[in-house]
Amino acid sequence: MTLWGVHEWSAEHVERLRTASRLTKTEFARRLGVTMRSVTNWENGARISPFSQSLLDAFLIGAKEDVTSRFQVLTAENGASQSGNGETSSSEAESSDTQRKPPEDSRVDGQHPDRAACTLGISNAAGSYRSPVIKLAQETPPTPTRVAGSVVESPTVVLERIKIQGGFHLSDATLDALDSFINDVIDRYELEGPSTLAGEVVSQRRWLQPSLTGWVPPRHAHRLATIAGKLSGWLSYMAVNLGLFSSARAYGSEAFQLAEHAENDDLKAWVRGTQSLAEFYDGQYRKALDYAVDGRRYADSGPQAVRLAVNGQARALGHLEERKAAEATIDEAYELLPRFPSEPGMSPCISFGVYSRARVASNAATAYLALPLPDKALQHAQDAAATVETSSSQWSHALVRLDMASAFITKPRPELEHGIALATEAMTASRENRIESIRQRLRTFQDQLAGVAEPAMTRTFDEQFAAWLTEESVTT
């Protein structure tokens, strides 16, 4: 047992935490933002991924004292040690009171920073948002980045050292360092993914919290709220990529609140786009459309209008079978592009800037597939594919291939072998770094294939997809 909880979660630890919380498996799963099946698997001895470990860490950190007390008692009674091997040290038992209380210097007005109410306006009413994810970055020191044959430290490493040396001192230099961190994450995100980077973002977001809950110099207030809003907005986006929609909604609400306090309409528009994304991948297409339309109020004719039109409105309208409106918003996105400096290649998915033409094309393809207009979808996907081939983003490689694959098998004259080959390439491209959108599109392709192909052909793909999913459950 560490100061903040369990060093490594085992089946026994999970069951004791749930028992201490007096929750059913269904209730416990809902609080964590996972499925009941996941909880059952953990309690039956299945491997608990690093991300799931961090969900459990955060649940224990945010639990009330009666829950942590019962958990400590159950752990001591069952002889659980730091590694869960059945041995308990006397020093651990003697320090249980210390373990279940954060140190006083980490509290704000007597509360743990993660649970303190923000004087900038962030509420934390009972039962509302609780920071849901990932171990702090200082628990797993980031790896230095190798550049031009020498080792230099990433902004994350430097920020961690600043924390250790002097806590949080609000200054232009510190805020500059946080801006550098944001640019660094944009560059790394599609290579490393949310499971790797969310922990670093959580760490910086938590570090800012005491300043958000205290007095902030007026010249720093808007900039601080903007940076915090971007970090919370990213965590919403990352939660979508991980399929954790409850966490995505909580982070999205927090991010929008911070954007309001920063009086930053561009950030408000970006957050609305991310909230739309969360609802879209959770199958709530009307809500996705509503968020995107509201975001357009803040975006006006600015760069976020492109993303909101094609990623938010058009794709949701496609699933709502509103063909004319969907096509109109796709056209509008293309018409907006010349107003902004051209973004080369495939713009980063997590960027706060304008979409590139290739990203507009890839989103247009997804919208046309939903209408369904497979020939138009294929046209736009092929337009994006020319750029994707030179991109380092394996997600973009996979998603564009999957849209092309679906278009090929849903055309009036299906090209089944071509479609299957593209879907197989998408699984290979995303094998090391998977996200929810790829999982969903593979399932959609599987359903479409079952409707047009012979059983022998579908059986082969089903086996490949099942292997991909099984491999994922072991490695992520």
Secondary structure per residue as TSV (DSSP state, phi and psi in degrees):
chain	resnum	aa	ss	phi	psi
A	1	M	-	360.0	131.0
A	2	T	B	-98.0	179.3
A	3	L	T	-55.8	-40.6
A	4	W	T	-96.9	-2.8
A	5	G	B	156.6	-134.0
A	6	V	-	-97.5	135.5
A	7	H	S	-65.2	-45.1
A	8	E	S	-145.8	123.3
A	9	W	-	-74.4	133.0
A	10	S	-	-115.5	175.1
A	11	A	H	-57.5	-41.8
A	12	E	H	-65.3	-41.9
A	13	H	H	-62.2	-42.6
A	14	V	H	-61.8	-46.5
A	15	E	H	-63.9	-39.6
A	16	R	H	-66.4	-39.3
A	17	L	H	-64.8	-42.2
A	18	R	H	-64.4	-43.4
A	19	T	H	-62.5	-43.4
A	20	A	H	-63.1	-31.1
A	21	S	H	-81.5	-10.7
A	22	R	T	56.7	48.5
A	23	L	-	-121.2	146.9
A	24	T	-	-73.4	169.0
A	25	K	H	-60.7	-39.0
A	26	T	H	-63.8	-45.8
A	27	E	H	-65.8	-41.3
A	28	F	H	-63.7	-43.9
A	29	A	H	-62.1	-41.4
A	30	R	H	-63.9	-40.4
A	31	R	H	-64.2	-35.0
A	32	L	H	-82.5	-18.9
A	33	G	T	81.5	28.4
A	34	V	S	-124.5	179.5
A	35	T	-	-86.8	157.4
A	36	M	H	-62.3	-32.9
A	37	R	H	-61.0	-38.1
A	38	S	H	-61.3	-45.6
A	39	V	H	-61.8	-44.7
A	40	T	H	-59.7	-44.5
A	41	N	H	-62.0	-42.9
A	42	W	H	-60.9	-45.8
A	43	E	H	-69.6	-19.3
A	44	N	T	-91.1	3.8
A	45	G	T	102.7	7.3
A	46	A	-	-67.2	154.3
A	47	R	-	-61.8	136.8
A	48	I	-	-104.4	115.3
A	49	S	-	-64.8	161.0
A	50	P	H	-55.8	-39.0
A	51	F	H	-65.9	-43.0
A	52	S	H	-66.1	-35.7
A	53	Q	H	-57.1	-42.2
A	54	S	H	-70.7	-31.2
A	55	L	H	-60.7	-43.0
A	56	L	H	-67.6	-39.3
A	57	D	H	-55.8	-50.2
A	58	A	H	-64.7	-37.1
A	59	F	H	-61.2	-44.9
A	60	L	H	-67.6	-40.5
A	61	I	H	-60.3	-40.6
A	62	G	H	-87.3	-0.7
A	63	A	S	-72.0	155.2
A	64	K	-	-70.1	161.0
A	65	E	H	-63.9	-32.6
A	66	D	H	-66.3	-33.8
A	67	V	H	-68.9	-46.9
A	68	T	H	-65.6	-33.5
A	69	S	H	-65.3	-47.0
A	70	R	H	-62.7	-38.6
A	71	F	H	-63.1	-42.2
A	72	Q	H	-62.8	-41.7
A	73	V	H	-65.1	-46.6
A	74	L	H	-61.2	-39.6
A	75	T	H	-66.4	-44.3
A	76	A	H	-65.4	-41.8
A	77	E	H	-63.1	-34.6
A	78	N	T	-92.5	1.2
A	79	G	T	69.1	36.4
A	80	A	-	-81.9	132.4
A	81	S	-	-100.2	-174.9
A	82	Q	T	-57.8	-36.1
A	83	S	T	-98.4	2.8
A	84	G	S	73.9	29.5
A	85	N	S	-99.2	10.1
A	86	G	S	94.3	6.2
A	87	E	-	-119.5	138.1
A	88	T	-	-120.1	130.1
A	89	S	-	-82.5	150.4
A	90	S	H	-65.7	-34.8
A	91	S	H	-65.6	-33.0
A	92	E	H	-67.4	-43.8
A	93	A	H	-64.5	-39.2
A	94	E	H	-69.3	-25.2
A	95	S	T	-100.2	18.9
A	96	S	H	-61.4	-36.0
A	97	D	H	-63.5	-38.7
A	98	T	H	-66.6	-39.1
A	99	Q	H	-65.7	-34.9
A	100	R	T	-90.8	4.6
A	101	K	S	-123.4	129.2
A	102	P	-	-66.8	151.6
A	103	P	-	-59.7	147.2
A	104	E	G	-59.7	-34.6
A	105	D	G	-73.0	-7.0
A	106	S	G	-97.5	1.8
A	107	R	-	-96.8	157.1
A	108	V	B	-120.8	117.0
A	109	D	T	52.4	41.8
A	110	G	T	80.9	3.9
A	111	Q	B	-116.0	156.0
A	112	H	-	-63.9	141.5
A	113	P	G	-53.0	-36.2
A	114	D	G	-68.0	-17.0
A	115	R	G	-114.1	1.4
A	116	A	S	-76.1	145.7
A	117	A	-	-78.8	137.7
A	118	C	-	-86.3	128.2
A	119	T	T	-72.0	-11.7
A	120	L	T	-74.6	-5.5
A	121	G	S	120.6	3.4
A	122	I	-	-78.2	117.4
A	123	S	-	-88.9	157.1
A	124	N	-	-144.4	58.0
A	125	A	-	-65.9	160.0
A	126	A	T	-56.0	132.0
A	127	G	T	83.5	-1.3
A	128	S	S	-93.0	-160.4
A	129	Y	-	-52.4	134.0
A	130	R	-	-133.7	132.0
A	131	S	-	-51.9	115.8
A	132	P	-	-97.6	-5.3
A	133	V	-	-128.6	171.0
A	134	I	-	40.7	139.9
A	135	K	-	-60.7	146.7
A	136	L	-	-64.1	147.8
A	137	A	G	-61.7	-30.7
A	138	Q	G	-68.4	-16.3
A	139	E	G	-75.7	-23.8
A	140	T	S	-132.8	92.2
A	141	P	-	-54.8	131.7
A	142	P	-	-63.9	152.7
A	143	T	-	-82.8	133.2
A	144	P	-	-59.4	152.0
A	145	T	E	-92.4	133.5
A	146	R	E	-92.4	121.6
A	147	V	E	-131.0	129.8
A	148	A	T	49.4	40.2
A	149	G	T	83.5	-3.3
A	150	S	E	-123.0	160.5
A	151	V	E	-95.7	122.5
A	152	V	E	-120.3	157.1
A	153	E	-	-90.8	141.4
A	154	S	-	-74.7	162.6
A	155	P	H	-55.5	-32.4
A	156	T	H	-60.2	-45.9
A	157	V	H	-62.7	-44.1
A	158	V	H	-63.5	-43.2
A	159	L	H	-63.6	-37.4
A	160	E	H	-63.5	-37.4
A	161	R	H	-69.7	-37.4
A	162	I	H	-59.1	-41.3
A	163	K	H	-59.0	-47.7
A	164	I	H	-64.7	-38.9
A	165	Q	H	-75.1	-34.0
A	166	G	H	-157.8	21.2
A	167	G	S	66.3	-151.8
A	168	F	-	-103.7	113.5
A	169	H	-	-112.6	112.4
A	170	L	-	-73.9	111.7
A	171	S	S	-149.9	167.2
A	172	D	H	-60.0	-38.1
A	173	A	H	-64.4	-41.5
A	174	T	H	-66.1	-42.5
A	175	L	H	-67.0	-34.0
A	176	D	H	-62.0	-41.6
A	177	A	H	-63.5	-37.9
A	178	L	H	-68.7	-37.1
A	179	D	H	-62.7	-39.0
A	180	S	H	-63.9	-39.1
A	181	F	H	-60.3	-42.8
A	182	I	H	-61.3	-44.8
A	183	N	H	-64.3	-35.9
A	184	D	H	-65.2	-41.7
A	185	V	H	-66.9	-38.9
A	186	I	H	-56.8	-43.5
A	187	D	H	-68.4	-30.9
A	188	R	H	-95.2	-18.3
A	189	Y	H	-60.3	-47.3
A	190	E	H	-77.4	-8.7
A	191	L	H	-92.2	-37.7
A	192	E	H	-104.5	-30.7
A	193	G	-	84.5	169.7
A	194	P	H	-67.6	-33.5
A	195	S	H	-62.6	-30.4
A	196	T	H	-84.9	-44.4
A	197	L	H	-92.9	-20.4
A	198	A	H	-60.2	-36.1
A	199	G	H	-61.6	-39.5
A	200	E	H	-66.6	-40.6
A	201	V	H	-67.2	-42.5
A	202	V	H	-58.1	-42.8
A	203	S	H	-59.9	-47.5
A	204	Q	H	-68.2	-37.1
A	205	R	H	-64.5	-41.9
A	206	R	H	-65.9	-36.1
A	207	W	H	-61.2	-34.2
A	208	L	H	-76.2	-20.6
A	209	Q	H	-57.9	-44.9
A	210	P	H	-57.9	-36.5
A	211	S	H	-70.2	-34.0
A	212	L	H	-67.8	-27.9
A	213	T	H	-91.7	-5.3
A	214	G	S	-114.4	-167.6
A	215	W	-	-74.5	133.9
A	216	V	-	-120.5	129.9
A	217	P	-	-54.3	135.2
A	218	P	H	-52.9	-36.5
A	219	R	H	-70.4	-15.5
A	220	H	H	-105.0	-13.4
A	221	A	H	-59.9	-50.1
A	222	H	H	-68.3	-38.4
A	223	R	H	-67.9	-40.5
A	224	L	H	-62.6	-45.4
A	225	A	H	-65.0	-35.7
A	226	T	H	-64.9	-46.2
A	227	I	H	-63.4	-45.6
A	228	A	H	-62.0	-39.5
A	229	G	H	-64.5	-38.7
A	230	K	H	-64.9	-41.9
A	231	L	H	-65.3	-44.4
A	232	S	H	-65.9	-37.6
A	233	G	H	-62.6	-41.0
A	234	W	H	-61.3	-41.7
A	235	L	H	-64.6	-32.4
A	236	S	H	-64.1	-46.0
A	237	Y	H	-62.3	-44.1
A	238	M	H	-65.4	-37.8
A	239	A	H	-63.5	-36.8
A	240	V	H	-61.3	-47.6
A	241	N	H	-59.2	-28.5
A	242	L	T	-92.4	-1.2
A	243	G	T	76.7	21.0
A	244	L	-	-104.2	81.5
A	245	F	H	-74.4	-30.3
A	246	S	H	-65.4	-43.3
A	247	S	H	-65.0	-39.5
A	248	A	H	-59.8	-42.2
A	249	R	H	-66.6	-40.8
A	250	A	H	-63.7	-48.7
A	251	Y	H	-62.7	-38.3
A	252	G	H	-62.3	-41.8
A	253	S	H	-63.5	-42.7
A	254	E	H	-64.2	-44.3
A	255	A	H	-61.7	-41.6
A	256	F	H	-66.1	-39.1
A	257	Q	H	-61.0	-42.9
A	258	L	H	-66.1	-38.8
A	259	A	H	-63.0	-36.1
A	260	E	H	-64.5	-42.9
A	261	H	H	-68.6	-28.4
A	262	A	T	-79.9	-9.1
A	263	E	T	54.2	43.8
A	264	N	-	-113.3	95.8
A	265	D	H	-65.5	-34.6
A	266	D	H	-63.8	-40.9
A	267	L	H	-69.3	-39.0
A	268	K	H	-56.9	-44.2
A	269	A	H	-63.4	-41.6
A	270	W	H	-63.4	-42.6
A	271	V	H	-64.6	-42.6
A	272	R	H	-59.3	-37.7
A	273	G	H	-63.2	-37.2
A	274	T	H	-73.5	-37.4
A	275	Q	H	-63.5	-37.9
A	276	S	H	-62.4	-42.0
A	277	L	H	-59.4	-43.2
A	278	A	H	-61.3	-45.5
A	279	E	H	-67.7	-36.4
A	280	F	H	-60.1	-49.3
A	281	Y	H	-77.4	-11.6
A	282	D	T	-93.5	7.1
A	283	G	T	79.5	11.0
A	284	Q	-	-98.6	76.0
A	285	Y	H	-70.3	-35.0
A	286	R	H	-65.9	-42.1
A	287	K	H	-64.6	-39.3
A	288	A	H	-59.1	-43.1
A	289	L	H	-64.9	-43.1
A	290	D	H	-61.2	-43.0
A	291	Y	H	-63.3	-42.6
A	292	A	H	-64.7	-42.4
A	293	V	H	-63.7	-42.8
A	294	D	H	-64.1	-37.3
A	295	G	H	-61.7	-32.8
A	296	R	H	-62.9	-27.1
A	297	R	H	-61.6	-38.8
A	298	Y	H	-83.9	-33.4
A	299	A	H	-71.7	-30.9
A	300	D	T	53.6	-122.3
A	301	S	T	-108.2	22.6
A	302	G	S	-79.8	-177.0
A	303	P	T	-62.5	-30.1
A	304	Q	H	-71.0	-15.7
A	305	A	H	-62.4	-32.2
A	306	V	H	-65.5	-50.2
A	307	R	H	-61.5	-45.3
A	308	L	I	-63.6	-35.9
A	309	A	I	-69.3	-50.2
A	310	V	I	-91.5	-37.7
A	311	N	I	-84.4	-36.4
A	312	G	I	-89.9	-64.9
A	313	Q	I	-71.0	-53.9
A	314	A	I	-61.3	-43.9
A	315	R	H	-68.4	-40.0
A	316	A	H	-65.9	-43.4
A	317	L	H	-61.4	-35.9
A	318	G	H	-59.3	-45.1
A	319	H	H	-72.5	-22.8
A	320	L	T	-87.9	3.5
A	321	E	T	61.5	35.1
A	322	E	-	-102.9	81.3
A	323	R	H	-62.3	-51.3
A	324	K	H	-61.1	-43.5
A	325	A	H	-66.4	-39.0
A	326	A	H	-63.9	-47.3
A	327	E	H	-64.3	-35.5
A	328	A	H	-65.3	-40.6
A	329	T	H	-72.7	-31.2
A	330	I	H	-63.5	-47.3
A	331	D	H	-60.3	-39.4
A	332	E	H	-63.4	-40.8
A	333	A	H	-60.1	-45.0
A	334	Y	H	-63.7	-38.2
A	335	E	H	-68.1	-29.0
A	336	L	H	-74.2	-29.5
A	337	L	G	-53.8	-44.6
A	338	P	G	-62.6	-12.5
A	339	R	G	-74.3	-15.1
A	340	F	S	-119.6	155.9
A	341	P	-	-56.0	137.5
A	342	S	-	-64.1	130.2
A	343	E	-	-94.5	115.1
A	344	P	-	-73.0	155.6
A	345	G	S	63.9	-148.3
A	346	M	S	-99.8	109.2
A	347	S	-	-61.1	146.0
A	348	P	-	-59.3	136.8
A	349	C	T	-64.4	-27.1
A	350	I	T	-101.1	8.4
A	351	S	-	-69.9	153.2
A	352	F	S	-94.2	5.3
A	353	G	S	-92.5	-166.6
A	354	V	-	-79.0	150.8
A	355	Y	-	-67.0	144.5
A	356	S	-	-79.2	166.7
A	357	R	H	-62.3	-37.3
A	358	A	H	-64.5	-38.3
A	359	R	H	-71.6	-35.3
A	360	V	H	-61.3	-43.8
A	361	A	H	-62.4	-41.8
A	362	S	H	-66.3	-37.6
A	363	N	H	-70.9	-36.3
A	364	A	H	-62.1	-39.2
A	365	A	H	-60.5	-43.5
A	366	T	H	-62.2	-40.7
A	367	A	H	-65.4	-43.1
A	368	Y	H	-66.1	-32.2
A	369	L	H	-61.9	-37.7
A	370	A	H	-72.1	-21.1
A	371	L	T	-66.5	-37.7
A	372	P	T	-96.6	133.1
A	373	L	-	-130.8	78.2
A	374	P	H	-62.1	-32.9
A	375	D	H	-66.0	-42.9
A	376	K	H	-68.0	-37.8
A	377	A	H	-59.8	-43.9
A	378	L	H	-64.3	-39.4
A	379	Q	H	-59.3	-47.3
A	380	H	H	-73.0	-37.3
A	381	A	H	-64.1	-40.2
A	382	Q	H	-67.7	-32.8
A	383	D	H	-62.6	-43.2
A	384	A	H	-70.8	-34.7
A	385	A	H	-60.5	-34.3
A	386	A	H	-59.7	-35.7
A	387	T	H	-82.8	-38.8
A	388	V	H	-58.3	-33.5
A	389	E	T	-60.1	-26.4
A	390	T	T	-99.7	3.5
A	391	S	-	-89.7	149.6
A	392	S	S	-86.3	-3.8
A	393	S	-	-80.0	108.7
A	394	Q	H	-68.1	-27.3
A	395	W	H	-62.6	-46.7
A	396	S	H	-62.7	-41.4
A	397	H	H	-55.3	-48.4
A	398	A	H	-68.3	-46.4
A	399	L	H	-67.0	-42.3
A	400	V	H	-65.7	-40.7
A	401	R	H	-61.9	-39.9
A	402	L	H	-67.4	-38.3
A	403	D	H	-64.9	-41.2
A	404	M	H	-64.7	-40.6
A	405	A	H	-60.2	-46.2
A	406	S	H	-64.2	-38.7
A	407	A	H	-63.9	-41.9
A	408	F	H	-64.2	-36.0
A	409	I	H	-91.2	-7.4
A	410	T	H	-109.6	3.3
A	411	K	S	-64.9	161.5
A	412	P	S	-54.5	-34.9
A	413	R	S	-117.0	89.6
A	414	P	-	-61.0	142.6
A	415	E	-	-111.5	82.2
A	416	L	H	-65.3	-47.1
A	417	E	H	-63.4	-39.4
A	418	H	H	-63.2	-44.4
A	419	G	H	-62.5	-44.0
A	420	I	H	-64.2	-40.0
A	421	A	H	-61.7	-42.0
A	422	L	H	-66.8	-41.7
A	423	A	H	-64.2	-37.6
A	424	T	H	-65.9	-40.4
A	425	E	H	-61.7	-37.9
A	426	A	H	-63.6	-40.9
A	427	M	H	-63.6	-40.8
A	428	T	H	-65.2	-43.4
A	429	A	H	-63.6	-32.9
A	430	S	T	-101.4	7.9
A	431	R	T	-59.0	-37.1
A	432	E	T	-89.1	-9.2
A	433	N	S	-157.1	91.4
A	434	R	-	-103.8	149.2
A	435	I	-	-136.3	165.8
A	436	E	H	-60.4	-38.6
A	437	S	H	-62.2	-36.2
A	438	I	H	-70.0	-43.1
A	439	R	H	-57.3	-47.7
A	440	Q	H	-64.4	-41.4
A	441	R	H	-71.1	-32.6
A	442	L	H	-64.6	-39.8
A	443	R	H	-65.8	-40.4
A	444	T	H	-62.0	-44.7
A	445	F	H	-60.7	-41.3
A	446	Q	H	-59.8	-44.8
A	447	D	H	-64.8	-42.9
A	448	Q	H	-62.9	-42.1
A	449	L	H	-63.2	-39.2
A	450	A	H	-61.6	-25.0
A	451	G	H	-84.6	-12.5
A	452	V	H	-128.1	-14.6
A	453	A	S	-107.2	160.4
A	454	E	-	-69.4	152.3
A	455	P	H	-53.9	-38.3
A	456	A	H	-62.5	-39.7
A	457	M	H	-70.5	-42.4
A	458	T	H	-68.4	-34.4
A	459	R	H	-61.8	-41.2
A	460	T	H	-62.6	-46.2
A	461	F	H	-66.1	-41.5
A	462	D	H	-56.0	-41.4
A	463	E	H	-65.5	-41.0
A	464	Q	H	-65.2	-42.6
A	465	F	H	-67.5	-41.4
A	466	A	H	-61.1	-40.1
A	467	A	H	-64.6	-40.0
A	468	W	H	-61.2	-44.9
A	469	L	H	-67.6	-40.4
A	470	T	H	-65.7	-42.1
A	471	E	H	-61.8	-38.5
A	472	E	H	-62.7	-42.6
A	473	S	H	-65.3	-23.1
A	474	V	H	-87.8	-34.2
A	475	T	H	-101.9	-12.7
A	476	T	-	-119.0	360.0
